[in-house]
Amino acid sequence: MPSLSFKTDWVDADGIRGPELASTWAALEIRVDDSIVTRVLDTRAQTVRNFVYVPLYPFAEWVATNWWFLTHEISSPAKEGDPGFRRRHAIGGDREGYAFPELRMFPHGGLTRLAWEPDRPPWTSIEFLGGGEAWVDSDEFRAACADLIDLVIRRLRSLGVEGTLLQEEWSAIQGADTDEIEFCRTAARLGWDPYAMDDNERSLVLALAGELGGAALEEATAVFSAQNLMMECSAVTGALGRAKANGLRWKRLGSIDREMLFAEPVRAPTPWAAGYRLAQELRRDLDLDGTPLPSMARIAEAIGEEPALLTNVTAPVDFREVGLIDGVITADDDRNPAFAFREFSGEETNASTSAAPLRKRWYLPARKRFSPERIPSASSATAPSRPSSWHRRPACNRECPGRWWTATTSTNWLPCSAFRRG
């Protein structure tokens, strides 16, 4: 799997104002495996090189102040046109006049998507030549970014530069307790800066944490609209309740499920790849031998259920305005699989069969919704607190308010997190 790396070489910065900038001026090379993101044409020198001369402080500060977004805010169709979303995920949106590449970073659970493109930053004499896209391991991505931040902070301290926004933000992130981390992750998935929220937004995050937990909370906050948060939450919890009461006993699948409890876990690079393998094993156990299941009656026969009951439990559920969720999957009190789906349009379903919901491409897994493993409830979760200090940034010579302070979920329903719209 590709990996992200930053190669730096400190250089003198004669005439540069601001201690953060002067002390962190460097030749920066960014690689994604064999692809060089920072390969540029220097139009003034008429040369091509693999690095750019920039102060690392603005880059490291941008990564730190957007840490929760870069590691937990998933892209969705509703966010793609939002300029704020671009600023949170593309260093090119916050260059501060320096020659940083148009590098975009989007977390997707266990993987992070990196994308870059040819670009000519304004007010510079260079042109970025390369473009590409790669998926990297999210843990490795976080480690590479953390190493860059640590490198810059060590450089600042070695030259006697203390009390910067970067140093305070990074110290607070590393020192956050469990409740603060969960609060920040949830807020970031909704597109809210956890350190710049008003009282109403904080209350909504805590209320949401009290309603959902585990995989359900993580998946739901990736697609919920912040403007209709509790209404959409109510629609999902209602669907989960209906799913639990669907009455399916899964007679034929019961023995297979018990066998899987003692089987070796399926190992795959992504949750959805593991899900595909599990689905293939299930089809083998059901002796389907590649046979399609074209009707509800045929599905009922394969899993040993009554067709009428299966038709009843797959009747559409009203998700109202939750436009990016097609269904929920959970388990009842006896560990039997349970699900509920929205009504699909004519383009999405075949009028001659009622089996279409079982072929839909995007579901919200909620296996842990009914387990005790929840993020802290509204009565126990902690929102970040505010310091009284303000910080001056020599880079732009303007006063910026200090940030307010006080890290892939997998379930047994592995295929579901992969099937997102868009």
C-alpha positions, -999 to 999 in steps of 0.1 A, spaced: 0 0 0 13 35 -8 28 56 20 31 94 26 65 109 35 80 143 41 116 150 34 130 182 48 164 201 48 167 232 68 180 263 49 190 299 58 162 324 56 179 358 54 155 387 55 124 366 65 103 382 92 88 363 120 107 338 142 84 309 133 90 314 96 127 322 97 135 292 120 116 267 99 125 276 64 134 244 45 135 225 13 104 203 14 98 172 -6 65 153 -4 63 118 -17 35 93 -21 56 62 -28 73 69 -61 51 99 -69 67 133 -61 39 157 -51 64 187 -49 80 182 -83 81 217 -98 93 238 -127 111 269 -115 103 294 -143 128 319 -130 157 295 -130 144 274 -158 150 242 -139 130 212 -126 134 201 -90 117 177 -66 113 202 -37 100 236 -28 115 263 -5 89 271 21 86 277 59 73 245 74 56 263 103 24 273 83 21 238 70 25 222 104 1 247 120 -25 240 93 -23 203 99 -25 208 137 -55 232 136 -73 209 112 -62 177 129 -97 164 137 -110 172 102 -80 155 85 -84 124 105 -122 120 110 -143 142 86 -154 121 57 -163 136 24 -200 135 12 -219 150 -17 -233 177 6 -198 189 16 -181 188 -18 -191 223 -28 -184 238 6 -154 262 5 -149 256 42 -146 219 35 -118 226 10 -100 248 34 -101 220 60 -87 194 37 -65 211 11 -33 228 20 -36 248 -12 -66 265 3 -45 281 31 -11 287 15 -6 321 31 13 332 0 38 303 0 44 276 -26 26 247 -10 11 221 -34 -26 216 -41 -26 185 -19 -60 173 -6 -65 148 22 -97 129 29 -101 102 56 -123 72 49 -120 50 80 -90 28 78 -78 45 46 -70 81 37 -73 94 1 -46 118 -11 -51 138 -43 -29 164 -60 -29 181 -94 -7 204 -115 -10 239 -102 7 273 -104 4 291 -70 -2 329 -74 27 352 -65 53 325 -71 77 316 -99 71 278 -97 46 254 -113 37 221 -98 40 195 -125 25 163 -112 -10 150 -105 -23 118 -90 -43 101 -63 -35 74 -38 -50 56 -8 -28 53 22 -32 36 56 -49 61 79 -26 51 109 4 57 87 -10 90 74 -15 102 110 20 91 120 36 109 90 17 142 99 25 139 136 62 133 128 62 165 107 46 185 135 70 171 160 99 180 137 88 216 134 82 220 172 117 206 179 132 231 155 113 260 171 125 250 206 161 245 195 161 281 183 143 294 214 109 300 198 82 292 223 45 299 229 33 296 193 -2 285 184 12 253 169 29 243 201 -1 250 222 -25 232 199 -4 202 195 2 199 232 -35 201 239 -43 175 212 -18 151 227 -30 157 262 -68 153 255 -86 127 276 -110 101 263 -141 122 266 -125 152 248 -112 130 220 -147 115 214 -163 149 215 -138 164 190 -141 134 166 -179 137 166 -179 174 161 -153 172 133 -174 145 114 -202 170 114 -180 197 99 -178 217 132 -145 230 146 -146 214 181 -128 245 195 -150 271 180 -185 259 187 -213 279 204 -234 265 233 -262 252 211 -237 232 189 -221 217 219 -254 207 233 -264 191 200 -232 170 199 -237 158 235 -274 150 227 -264 130 196 -238 111 217 -266 102 241 -287 88 213 -262 69 192 -230 51 200 -202 30 186 -203 23 148 -237 40 145 -225 73 158 -194 72 136 -212 63 104 -242 86 111 -222 118 118 -204 113 85 -237 118 66 -260 138 89 -267 174 80 -256 197 108 -287 219 101 -312 190 108 -292 170 132 -317 158 158 -344 152 132 -322 130 112 -310 112 144 -346 106 153 -353 90 119 -323 67 124 -331 56 159 -367 49 148 -355 28 120 -332 9 144 -361 2 167 -382 -11 138 -353 -33 126 -350 -49 160 -386 -59 160 -386 -74 125 -391 -110 138 -367 -128 116 -352 -159 133 -327 -168 106 -332 -206 112 -309 -219 85 -283 -192 92 -281 -198 129 -257 -227 128 -235 -208 103 -234 -178 126 -224 -200 156 -196 -215 136 -183 -181 126 -180 -171 162 -151 -197 166 -136 -192 131 -105 -173 123 -112 -137 117 -113 -127 80 -82 -106 72 -84 -80 44 -69 -46 37 -103 -29 40 -136 -36 58 -155 -39 25 -130 -64 12 -135 -85 43 -172 -82 38 -170 -95 2 -150 -125 14 -176 -132 42 -204 -129 17 -186 -154 -6 -182 -178 22 -219 -175 32 -230 -182 -4 -208 -214 -3 -223 -224 30 -258 -220 15 -248 -241 -15 -258 -213 -39 -230 -221 -63 -232 -187 -79 -270 -190 -85 -286 -155 -85 -315 -148 -62 -340 -129 -85 -370 -128 -62 -380 -124 -26 -394 -160 -27 -360 -173 -38 -342 -154 -11 -367 -167 15 -360 -202 4 -323 -198 6 -323 -185 42 -351 -207 54 -377 -180 61 -414 -175 51 -418 -153 20 -446 -133 36 -425 -125 67 -395 -115 46 -417 -92 25 -430 -76 56 -397 -69 72 -383 -54 40 -411 -29 37 -397 6 33 -390 28 63 -395 66 62 -360 82 67 -376 116 59 -348 140 51 -318 118 58 -308 119 21 -275 100 23 -288 69 43 -305 40 25 -308 17 54 -296 5 88 -283 -28 99 -281 -39 136 -288 -70 157 -317 -78 180 -313 -90 216 -307 -126 205 -279 -115 181 -300 -121 151 -293 -97 122 -319 -70 117 -323 -43 91 -345 -15 77 -344 2 43 -358 34 27 -381 33 -3 -362 34 -35 -370 54 -67 -380 37 -99 -345 40 -112 -331 21 -82 -355 -8 -80 -371 -33 -103 -409 -32 -102 -411 -69 -110 -394 -80 -78 -394 -69 -42 -359 -80 -36 -343 -47 -45 -336 -35 -9 -313 -64 -4 -292 -53 -34 -288 -17 -23 -253 -3 -23 -252 19 9 -262 10 45 -255 25 79 -241 -3 101 -253 0 137 -243 -33 152 -231 -16 184 -261 6 188 -277 -17 214 -245 -26 232 -230 -9 263 -200 3 242 -212 39 237 -194 72 237 -201 92 269 -237 103 273 -247 140 276 -243 137 314 -207 126 313 -191 138 280 -168 167 282 -166 196 257 -133 214 253 -128 244 275 -115 278 266 -82 295 275 -81 332 282 -50 339 260 -48 353 225 -20 347 201 -2 369 176 9 352 143 39 371 129 32 353 96 3 375 89 8 402 116 -28 398 128 -43 387 160 -60 353 160 -81 340 188 -66 311 207 -82 277 200 -104 263 228 -92 232 245 -103 213 274 -85 90 171 -116 30 123 -144 14 138 -151 -21 126 -181 -42 133 -193 -77 124 -212 -61 95 -180 -52 76 -194 -48 41 -217 -20 50 -192 9 56 -180 7 20 -212 13 2 -215 51 5 -232 72 -21 -208 94 -41 
